[in-house]
Amino acid sequence: MIGIVIAAGYGTRLKPYTESMPKALIELEDGVAIIDYIIKVMAENGIGEVYIVTRSEFKDLFALRIPSNKVIVVDVALGDGNLWTLYQAIEKLRALGIEDDVVISMSDHIYEANILKRLIKMSRDSDRVLLCLDRSVRGEEVVEGLKVVVDGSEVILTGKDIPPLSGIDTGLFYIPKNLFSEIKRVVDDKGRKATLSDFVNFLARRKLVGFVDVTGLRWIDIDSIEDLAKARRIYWDIVRRNLIKDSDGIVSRYVNREISTRISVALYRNGIFINPNILTVVVFIIGIFSFIAIYLNMYILGGVLALLSSIFDGVDGEVARLFNRQTEFGAILDTTLDRIVDTLIIGGAIYQSFSLGIASPKIEYIVIFSLAILGSIYVSFLSNIIRDKELVAKARNRFPWPTRDVRVAVLAFAIMFNQPFIGILYILFSSWFFIAVVVISIAKRVRGIGIAKIIKKAAPRPIIFTPIRVAVYEVIRDVLFLISLIFITAKGFEYLNTYLTVNISTIVWESILAVELALMAYFAYRVLRSLWYILNRVGEIVARSLWITPTVYGRISIKFILLLMIILIMYPINYLLLMSRVQRIIIDFVNYVFLIAVVILVIAIAIDVIRVLEHKIYSYISRFFK
């Protein structure tokens, strides 16, 4: 597989900056141009052969950054399509005897490395063209981007001037070499104006175009000065997110890396280089102090230091990657000291278990403690020696999450709450569960063992959908039932309070009210379910009229349903608390929490709606001031 970066455009909206150089040579940070970032990301993901396609006047500029034999000069005039550029590049590579599957990147796009990773992963078993689809775009991104419509796993239509029913592309494509001849057919038909959109639409009619869903990953198309300013901000978030590894556990991914990557990127942005090996030793010392604190019965301090050791553990590797100072010695030192710290913290938990009388020096406890220590070491050992990193990543990132970050976090909190034995049992179970899963998975590949399978049953044919008017009728009916139940239940509580004053048994009244509360919850669920169905059915119409993707519409719909759900459950929750005879201050506090949630959701919905309509607002303002 080779990479081709299309950098032959004129960048008219970025003038005067693009009058003397292409967009690809604009810097994102000091010394790092867009093209540098693209080539680096491709190289890190196994694409070592990357060719830059440009105009003759820019050949020498690109040759200053990459070998001149990697620069392909093509004949491009203002207004020519990007497929015409790609066609010339592929023909010139063929003439040189270079013909391989190709990943194509626009030179004015920067993207998170995971977008390219997903594309490469899906291309392994694909003989179709693949594009990367973002379903969550909005505003100006929708207006400028190449809109995409998909049906199932296939792309059926693309274009600049169609509604973004499914999303927009992110500037990355995969084309297998067996479809190169189709590029020529489109160019013969469309001429120099042929675009990748024309090519995709041509193949889509034959079901030869798929997509990779990259929704939620960061990327940006740099077309204007405003885009460039935004890209230079987003770039640092992309750099930070690129530091997260596939093998990271849930604690590391959502907590530790959120802190450590910000520290590492801050050091890098400010040009502060600290030898990664020194950082490794500093983190090791924090782990030593954690053990000492536990030994001195300062359990809270010991637990906190263990957490800090885990959080800062990633900084050394991140700094090494950012400053390109990775060494084999550093990797060995980091792994060795991590295992020592793990063993010491587990040893501290064992000591605490003895000190608190939770465990005793009996053979069963010794076996448990020994297996816990051995398991924690063996997880790291297997993760490093197994060549199938995808298998390892899957096993590490699912229940019971045996990764170091999760083990240290669980053990640290167990130590702080004086329950060290629970933490040790978790390490024992999670580690050996991981070991068993990995070993069995590899054994099944060797032996071809099949244990069980799930047979999926299709829905009955023909599949029909409830008409909108029927759903609306159901909503109105259920809302009326719900209002009636709220009124009847309120009256029931008034009678209950009255009878309590004259000492009449409340069992019957409370039973009736409990049934009413259950019915209230049931009808609230029916209302929400019907509204969700209606919102889904009208989603395509709304997406077409507002030029938003169904994913963005879906997120707004989810927040709206959550808002209604909170409002609807306030009544049964209040009545349930009254039946439980809790203090009034607790009921008021619960209502206050509900109010905060309602306000947050209203603000979030308002912000999303404004973002959805921003391109229409800008268009209206522009027409107004003309």
DRENLUM-964422 format. One record per residue (C-alpha): residue in one letter; x, y, z. Coordinates in steps of 0.25 Angstrom, whole numbers, padded with zeros to 4 digits, always signed. Layout:
BEGIN
AXYZ
...
# end
This chain:
BEGIN
M+0000+0000+0000
I+0005+0014-0004
G+0000+0028+0000
I-0003+0039-0010
V-0005+0053-0005
I-0012+0062-0015
A-0005+0076-0013
A-0008+0082-0027
G-0019+0092-0024
Y-0018+0107-0024
G-0023+0110-0010
T-0030+0123-0015
R-0037+0126-0002
L-0024+0126+0006
K-0018+0137-0002
P-0008+0144-0001
Y-0002+0132+0007
T-0003+0122-0005
E+0002+0131-0015
S+0017+0127-0013
M+0014+0113-0007
P+0003+0102-0007
K-0006+0100+0005
A+0001+0087+0009
L+0014+0095+0013
I+0006+0104+0022
E+0012+0102+0036
L+0003+0096+0048
E+0014+0099+0058
D+0028+0104+0056
G+0035+0095+0047
V+0023+0085+0044
A+0015+0088+0032
I+0002+0081+0028
I+0010+0072+0019
D+0020+0068+0030
Y+0008+0064+0039
I+0001+0056+0028
I+0014+0048+0024
K+0017+0045+0039
V+0004+0040+0042
M+0004+0031+0029
A+0018+0026+0033
E+0014+0023+0047
N+0002+0014+0041
G+0011+0006+0032
I+0010+0014+0019
G+0025+0017+0017
E+0024+0021+0002
V+0017+0034+0001
Y+0016+0042-0012
I+0013+0057-0013
V+0005+0061-0025
T+0007+0076-0029
R+0009+0086-0040
S+0023+0089-0046
E+0025+0102-0039
F+0024+0096-0025
K+0033+0084-0028
D+0046+0090-0023
L+0038+0094-0010
F+0034+0080-0007
A+0047+0075-0011
L+0053+0082+0001
R+0045+0074+0011
I+0044+0060+0004
P+0052+0053-0007
S+0050+0058-0020
N+0046+0045-0026
K+0034+0045-0017
V+0029+0058-0023
I+0020+0056-0035
V+0018+0067-0045
V+0005+0068-0052
D-0002+0077-0062
V-0013+0085-0054
A-0020+0098-0057
L-0030+0106-0049
G-0043+0099-0049
D-0038+0085-0052
G-0044+0074-0043
N-0036+0066-0033
L-0039+0052-0040
W-0031+0058-0052
T-0019+0061-0043
L-0020+0047-0037
Y-0021+0040-0051
Q-0008+0047-0056
A-0001+0043-0043
I-0005+0028-0044
E-0001+0027-0059
K+0012+0033-0056
L+0014+0023-0044
R+0010+0012-0054
A+0021+0017-0064
L+0031+0015-0052
G+0026+0001-0049
I+0019+0005-0037
E+0005+0000-0036
D-0001-0003-0022
D-0014-0001-0014
V-0014+0014-0010
V-0018+0023+0001
I-0021+0037-0004
S-0021+0049+0005
M-0025+0063+0002
S-0013+0072+0005
D-0022+0082+0013
H-0027+0073+0023
I-0022+0069+0036
Y-0028+0057+0044
E-0026+0049+0056
A-0017+0037+0054
N-0029+0027+0057
I-0036+0032+0045
L-0025+0026+0036
K-0024+0014+0045
R-0038+0010+0043
L-0037+0012+0028
I-0025+0004+0027
K-0031-0007+0036
M-0044-0008+0028
S-0036-0008+0014
R-0030-0021+0018
D-0042-0029+0014
S-0048-0019+0004
D-0048-0019-0011
R-0056-0006-0012
V-0053+0008-0011
L-0054+0013+0003
L-0056+0027+0009
C-0056+0032+0023
L-0070+0037+0028
D-0073+0047+0039
R-0087+0047+0043
S-0087+0058+0054
V-0083+0070+0045
R-0091+0083+0045
G-0091+0098+0041
E-0080+0102+0032
E-0074+0088+0031
V-0086+0083+0025
V-0087+0095+0014
E-0072+0093+0010
G-0071+0078+0011
L-0074+0066+0001
K-0087+0061+0006
V-0090+0046+0006
V-0102+0038+0006
V-0101+0023+0010
D-0110+0011+0010
G-0105+0000+0020
S-0091-0002+0018
E-0091+0004+0004
V-0089+0019-0001
I-0100+0022-0011
L-0097+0037-0014
T-0088+0048-0012
G-0088+0063-0016
K-0085+0077-0011
D-0099+0081-0013
I-0108+0070-0007
P-0113+0070+0007
P-0103+0063+0017
L-0113+0051+0020
S-0102+0042+0025
G-0090+0052+0027
I-0078+0057+0020
D-0065+0051+0016
T-0052+0055+0023
G-0042+0056+0012
L-0037+0041+0012
F-0040+0030+0002
Y-0035+0016-0001
I-0035+0011-0015
P-0030-0003-0018
K-0022-0005-0031
N-0032-0013-0038
L-0041-0001-0039
F-0030+0008-0045
S-0036+0005-0059
E-0049+0011-0054
I-0042+0025-0052
K-0039+0025-0066
R-0053+0023-0071
V-0058+0034-0062
V-0047+0044-0067
D-0050+0040-0082
D-0065+0043-0079
K-0063+0056-0071
G-0050+0061-0076
R-0041+0070-0067
K-0052+0074-0059
A-0054+0060-0053
T-0055+0059-0038
L-0054+0049-0027
S-0068+0051-0025
D-0071+0047-0040
F-0062+0035-0038
V-0070+0030-0025
N-0083+0033-0031
F-0079+0025-0043
L-0075+0013-0035
A-0086+0014-0025
R-0096+0010-0036
R-0089-0003-0036
K-0088-0004-0021
L-0073-0003-0021
V-0072+0008-0010
G-0072+0006+0005
F-0069+0015+0016
V-0062+0015+0030
D-0070+0022+0041
V-0060+0032+0048
T-0071+0040+0055
G-0065+0046+0068
L-0051+0047+0063
R-0044+0060+0061
W-0041+0066+0047
I-0042+0079+0039
D-0042+0084+0025
I-0034+0096+0023
D-0040+0105+0012
S-0039+0119+0018
I-0031+0128+0027
E-0042+0125+0038
D-0040+0110+0036
L-0025+0111+0037
A-0027+0119+0051
K-0036+0108+0055
A-0027+0097+0050
R-0015+0102+0058
R-0024+0101+0071
I-0030+0087+0067
Y-0016+0082+0063
W-0011+0082+0078
D-0024+0074+0082
I-0021+0064+0070
V-0006+0063+0075
R-0011+0060+0089
R-0021+0050+0084
N-0011+0043+0076
L-0003+0040+0088
I-0014+0031+0093
K-0011+0016+0091
D-0021+0005+0086
S-0016-0003+0098
D-0019+0007+0108
G-0030+0003+0119
I-0042+0011+0122
V-0036+0018+0134
S-0024+0022+0125
R-0033+0026+0113
Y-0043+0035+0121
V-0035+0040+0133
N-0020+0037+0133
R-0017+0041+0118
E-0026+0053+0119
I-0016+0059+0130
S-0003+0053+0125
T-0005+0057+0110
R-0008+0071+0114
I+0005+0072+0122
S+0013+0065+0111
V+0007+0074+0100
A+0009+0087+0109
L+0024+0083+0111
Y+0025+0081+0096
R+0018+0094+0092
N+0027+0102+0101
G+0040+0095+0096
I+0043+0089+0110
F+0050+0075+0108
I+0052+0066+0120
N+0059+0053+0118
P+0048+0043+0118
N+0057+0033+0126
I+0058+0044+0137
L+0042+0045+0137
T+0042+0030+0138
V+0050+0030+0150
V+0042+0041+0156
V+0029+0033+0154
F+0036+0021+0160
I+0040+0029+0173
I+0026+0033+0174
G+0022+0019+0174
I+0033+0016+0185
F+0027+0027+0194
S+0013+0021+0192
F+0018+0007+0198
I+0025+0015+0209
A+0013+0022+0213
I+0004+0009+0213
Y+0015+0003+0221
L+0014+0014+0231
N-0001+0012+0232
M-0004+0025+0224
Y-0013+0018+0215
I-0020+0030+0209
L-0007+0037+0205
G-0002+0023+0200
G-0014+0022+0191
V-0013+0036+0186
L+0002+0034+0182
A-0002+0021+0175
L-0012+0028+0167
L-0002+0039+0164
S+0008+0029+0160
S-0001+0023+0150
I-0006+0036+0144
F+0008+0042+0142
D+0013+0028+0137
G+0010+0032+0123
V+0017+0045+0122
D+0031+0039+0120
G+0026+0031+0107
E+0018+0043+0102
V+0030+0053+0103
A+0039+0043+0096
R+0029+0041+0085
L+0026+0056+0084
F+0041+0060+0083
N+0045+0047+0075
R+0054+0042+0086
Q+0049+0028+0087
T+0059+0017+0091
E+0060+0003+0094
F+0066+0005+0107
G+0055+0015+0111
A+0045+0004+0108
I+0052-0006+0116
L+0054+0003+0128
D+0040+0008+0128
T+0034-0007+0128
T+0044-0011+0138
L+0041+0000+0148
D+0026-0001+0146
R+0026-0016+0150
I+0034-0013+0162
V+0024-0002+0166
D+0013-0011+0164
T+0019-0022+0172
L+0022-0012+0184
I+0008-0006+0184
I+0002-0020+0184
G+0012-0023+0195
G+0007-0011+0203
A-0008-0016+0201
I-0004-0029+0206
Y+0003-0023+0218
Q-0009-0015+0221
S-0018-0027+0220
F-0009-0034+0231
S-0009-0021+0239
L-0024-0019+0239
G-0026-0034+0242
I-0033-0037+0229
A-0023-0047+0225
S-0014-0057+0233
P-0001-0064+0229
K-0009-0077+0225
I-0006-0085+0212
E-0019-0080+0205
Y-0016-0065+0207
I-0001-0068+0202
V-0006-0074+0190
I-0016-0063+0187
F-0005-0052+0189
S+0005-0060+0181
L-0005-0062+0169
A-0009-0047+0169
I+0006-0042+0168
L+0009-0053+0157
G-0004-0049+0150
S-0001-0034+0149
I+0013-0037+0144
Y+0008-0048+0134
V-0002-0038+0128
S+0009-0029+0123
F+0018-0041+0119
L+0007-0046+0110
S+0003-0032+0104
N+0017-0030+0100
I+0021-0044+0094
I+0007-0047+0086
R+0009-0042+0072
D-0006-0040+0070
K-0008-0026+0076
E-0022-0025+0072
L-0026-0038+0080
V-0018-0032+0092
A-0025-0019+0091
K-0039-0025+0091
A-0035-0034+0103
R-0030-0022+0111
N-0041-0013+0108
R-0053-0022+0112
F-0058-0027+0125
P-0051-0029+0135
W-0041-0019+0130
P-0028-0024+0134
T-0019-0013+0130
R-0009-0006+0139
D-0017+0007+0140
V-0030+0000+0145
R-0022-0010+0154
V-0015+0002+0161
A-0027+0010+0162
V-0036-0001+0168
L-0024-0005+0178
A-0022+0010+0182
F-0037+0012+0185
A-0037-0001+0193
I-0025+0003+0201
M-0031+0017+0204
F-0044+0010+0209
N-0037+0000+0217
Q-0042-0012+0208
P-0028-0016+0202
F-0032-0030+0201
I-0044-0027+0191
G-0033-0019+0182
I-0024-0032+0183
L-0036-0041+0179
Y-0039-0032+0167
I-0025-0032+0162
L-0025-0047+0164
F-0038-0049+0156
S-0035-0039+0145
S-0021-0043+0142
W-0024-0058+0141
F-0037-0056+0133
F-0029-0048+0123
I-0018-0059+0123
A-0029-0069+0121
V-0036-0062+0109
V-0023-0059+0102
V-0018-0073+0103
I-0031-0079+0099
S-0033-0070+0087
I-0019-0074+0082
A-0022-0088+0084
K-0035-0088+0077
R-0028-0082+0065
V-0018-0093+0065
R-0028-0104+0067
G-0040-0098+0060
I-0049-0101+0073
G-0064-0096+0072
I-0071-0095+0085
A-0084-0088+0082
K-0090-0078+0073
I-0102-0068+0073
I-0112-0070+0062
K-0118-0057+0058
K-0133-0057+0054
A-0138-0047+0044
A-0150-0039+0046
P-0163-0044+0039
R-0166-0040+0025
P-0171-0031+0020
I-0165-0021+0030
I-0175-0010+0033
F-0174+0003+0041
T-0185+0010+0049
P-0191+0022+0042
I-0188+0035+0048
R-0202+0038+0051
V-0204+0026+0059
A-0192+0029+0067
V-0197+0043+0070
Y-0210+0037+0074
E-0203+0028+0084
V-0195+0040+0089
I-0208+0048+0092
R-0215+0036+0098
D-0203+0033+0107
V-0201+0047+0111
L-0216+0048+0115
F-0215+0035+0124
L-0202+0041+0130
I-0209+0054+0134
S-0220+0047+0140
L-0211+0038+0148
I-0203+0050+0153
F-0216+0056+0157
I-0222+0044+0164
T-0209+0041+0171
A-0208+0055+0176
K-0222+0053+0182
G-0218+0040+0188
F-0207+0046+0196
E-0216+0057+0201
Y-0225+0046+0206
L-0214+0038+0212
N-0209+0050+0220
T-0223+0052+0225
Y-0225+0038+0230
L-0212+0037+0236
T-0216+0048+0246
V-0228+0039+0251
N-0219+0026+0252
I-0226+0018+0241
S-0218+0007+0234
T-0210+0012+0222
I-0207-0001+0216
V-0218-0001+0206
W-0215+0014+0202
E-0200+0011+0200
S-0203-0001+0192
I-0212+0007+0183
L-0202+0018+0182
A-0191+0008+0179
V-0199+0003+0167
E-0202+0017+0162
L-0187+0020+0163
A-0184+0008+0154
L-0195+0012+0144
M-0190+0026+0144
A-0176+0021+0141
Y-0181+0011+0130
F-0189+0022+0123
A-0177+0032+0124
Y-0169+0021+0117
R-0180+0019+0106
V-0180+0034+0103
L-0165+0035+0102
R-0164+0023+0093
S-0175+0028+0084
L-0168+0042+0083
W-0155+0035+0080
Y-0161+0028+0069
I-0167+0040+0063
L-0154+0048+0064
N-0147+0036+0057
R-0158+0036+0046
V-0157+0051+0043
G-0142+0051+0044
E-0139+0050+0029
I-0149+0061+0026
V-0142+0070+0036
A-0128+0067+0032
R-0132+0070+0017
S-0138+0084+0021
L-0127+0088+0031
W-0115+0082+0024
I-0111+0074+0036
T-0106+0060+0037
P-0116+0050+0044
T-0105+0047+0055
V-0106+0062+0059
Y-0121+0062+0058
G-0121+0049+0067
R-0112+0055+0077
I-0122+0067+0079
S-0133+0057+0079
I-0127+0049+0090
K-0125+0061+0099
F-0139+0065+0096
I-0144+0052+0101
L-0135+0052+0113
L-0141+0066+0116
L-0155+0060+0116
M-0151+0048+0123
I-0146+0056+0135
I-0158+0065+0135
L-0167+0052+0135
I-0160+0045+0146
M-0160+0056+0155
Y-0174+0053+0159
P-0173+0038+0162
I-0160+0041+0169
N-0166+0051+0178
Y-0178+0043+0182
L-0168+0031+0184
L-0160+0039+0194
L-0173+0044+0201
M-0177+0030+0203
S-0164+0026+0209
R-0166+0038+0219
V-0152+0044+0216
Q-0149+0057+0222
R-0154+0069+0214
I-0139+0074+0212
I-0136+0062+0204
I-0148+0063+0195
D-0144+0078+0193
F-0130+0074+0189
V-0135+0063+0179
N-0144+0074+0173
Y-0132+0083+0172
V-0123+0073+0165
F-0134+0070+0155
L-0135+0086+0153
I-0120+0086+0150
A-0121+0075+0140
V-0133+0082+0133
V-0126+0095+0132
I-0113+0088+0127
L-0121+0080+0116
V-0128+0093+0112
I-0115+0100+0110
A-0109+0089+0103
I-0121+0087+0093
A-0121+0102+0090
I-0106+0102+0087
D-0108+0090+0078
V-0119+0097+0071
I-0111+0110+0069
R-0099+0102+0063
V-0109+0094+0054
L-0114+0107+0048
E-0101+0115+0048
H-0099+0114+0033
K-0113+0119+0031
I-0112+0130+0041
Y-0098+0134+0034
S-0105+0134+0021
Y-0117+0143+0025
I-0107+0153+0032
S-0099+0153+0019
R-0111+0156+0010
F-0116+0166+0020
F-0103+0174+0020
K-0101+0174+0005
# end
